[in-house]
Amino acid sequence: MPSERSELRPNLSVLALLSFIAAFLIARAFTTLYPNVVLVSGGFHIHHFWFGLAMMAIGGWLGITYRDERADRLAAILFGAGGGLIGDEVGLLLTFGDYRTGLTYTLVVTFVIFSSVLIFLNRYHRVIRLEFTRFLSSNASLYFGVFLAAVSIAFIAETDDLAITAASIALTVIALGIILAYVRKRLRAGRL
C-alpha cells in the first residue's frame, strides 16, 4: 500500500499545480473584467487572498487527516487553488497596494517553473541519475565540459557586468566538475 500512495503523490503534485494555475488565471481574468466587483464586510474590503488562505488550510487539513484517494485529490485541488488565489494578490501584498505590478507575474511564473521542475525531478529522478551517470562516462561529457569552461572563461574575460561574471564563474566550476567526474570515471575504469 505505501508504494501505491507514493505513486499517487506526483499526480497529486501535478493536480495541485494545475489548480494553482487555473485559480490564478481565473482570479486575474475576473478582476480584469470586473474591477468594480468588490466584497465588503463591515467596511473592510475582503480580498480573495483570504479565500485562498482558507482553501489552503482546508486542503492541508484534508491532506493530513484522511487517507483516501478522493480526499487526497480534493486536498490537492483545494491547496493548489488556494495558492493560486494568494499568488494573484502577492504583488498587492508586497507593494502595499499595487495590484497590477509586474512583480506578481514574475513571482508566479518563477513559482510555476520551479514547481514543475521539482515535480519532474521527483517523478523521474532515477532515470535522470542513470542518464547523467552514463553521460559522465561518455566522451561527450569531456567535450561538453571543455566547451562550457571555454565559453564561461571567455565571458569572464570580456565583461564588466558583475552578474554575468558571477554566472560565468559558476558555470566554469560546473564545467570543471564535469571534466573531473569524467577523468575520475576513466581512471577507475583504467582507461586513462
N, C-alpha and C positions, 0 to 999 in steps of 0.2 A: 504493500500500500504506500509506503513512503516514496518509492520510485514513481508511482503514478502521480502523486502530489507534486513531486519535483518536475515531472513532465509538464504539468499544467502551469507552473509558475511563469515560464517565458511567454506563454499565451496570455496569461493574466497581465503581464507587463505590457504586452502589445495592446491589449484591450484598454488598459488604463491610459496608455499614451494616446491611442486613437480618441478616447473620450475627452482627454485633455485638449487635443487639437480641435475637436468638434465644438466643445464648450467655449473655447477661446474665440473661434471664428463666429459662432452664433452670437455670443455676447458682443463682440466687436461690431458685427453687422447690425444687431438690434440697436445698439447705442448710436450708430451712424445714421440709421434710417429713422429712428425715433428719438432724437436727442432731448425732447421735452418731456418724455415719459419718465417720471421720477417717483419712486416710492418714498413718501414722507410719513413718519410716525412720530407724534409728539413734538413736532417741529424739527425733527432730525431727518436728514437725507440718508436713507438706508442704501448703501452701496451694495452691489452684488458680490463684493468681497466677502461680506458676512454670510451670504448664502453658500459661497464656496467653502468657507471655513466650516460651516455646519455639515455640508456634504462630505468633506474630508473626514470630519470627526465621526460621522455615522459610518462611512465606508471603512475607516480604520477599525472602529469598534466591531463591525460585522466581520472584518477580516481576521481579527484575533479571537473572536468569540465562537464563531460557528465553523465546523469542519465539514462543509458541504460544498460541492462543486458549484451549485447555483448561487449559494450565498457568496462564495469566493468571486464569482463573475460579477454579481451585483456590487460587491465591495470594490472591485477594481474599477467598475464604471463610475460609481459614486466618487471614489477617491480621485480618479482622473478628471472627471467633470468639475469637481470642486477645485482642483488645482488649476484648471483652465479658467474658471471664473476669477480666481485670485490672480492668475497670470495676466488676465486682461486689465487688472487695475494696479499692477505692480508699478507702472510708471507714475500713476497718480499718487501712490503711497510714498514712493521715493522722492518725488519732486514736490510733494505737498500741494498738489492741485493741478498739475498739467497732465490731463488725461490723454492728450494726443501726442505726447512726447515720443520720439523715436526710440527712447530707451526701452519702452515696453516691447517693441518688435525685436530689438537686439537681444534682450534677455530671453524672450520666449523662443526665438529661433535657436539661440545658443542652448537652451534647455532641451528643446526637441532633438537637436543634433546629438548632444551629449547623451541623452536618454536612449536614443536609437542605437548609438554605438555601444552603450552598456548592455542593452538587450541583445544585440548581435553577438557581442563577446561572450555573454552569459550562455547563449544558446550554442555557439559554435567554438568555444574555447579549446576543446580537444582537437578539432580539425585544424584550427589556426595554429596551435602549438606544433602539431605534426608537420604541417606545411612549412612553418617557419624553420623547424629543425632541418627539414630536407633542403630548404633554401640555403641555410648556413653551411650545409655540407657541399653545396654545388659551387662550381667556378663562378656562376652568376653573382653570388654574394660578394666575392672578391672584386669583381668588376664594378658592381653597384657601389660598394664601399669606397673604392678608389675614386669613382666618378663623383659621388656625393661629397667626399672630402675635398676634392679639387675645386668643385663649384663653390662650396662653402668658404674655402680659403680665398678664392677669387673675390667673393662678395665682401669678405672682411677687409681685403686689401683695397677695395675700390669704393668703400662707402664711409661716410662720416656719421650716418644715422645710427644712433645707439640701439634702437630696436632691431634693425637689420643685422647689426654686428652681434647682438646677443643671440638672435635666432641662428645666425650662421655658426657661431661658436657651439651652440647646442647641436646643430646638425653635424658639425665636424666631430664632436665627441661621439655621437651616434655612429657616424661612419667609421671612426676608429674602433668602436666596439664591434661593429660588423666584421671589419678586417681581422681583428684579434680573435673573434669567435671562429672565423674561417681557419686561421692559422692554427688555433688550438685543436680544432676538429681534425685537421690534416696531420698534425703532429701525433695525436692519439692514434690515428689510423695508420701511422707510419708511412704516409705518402708525401712527406715534405722533407 
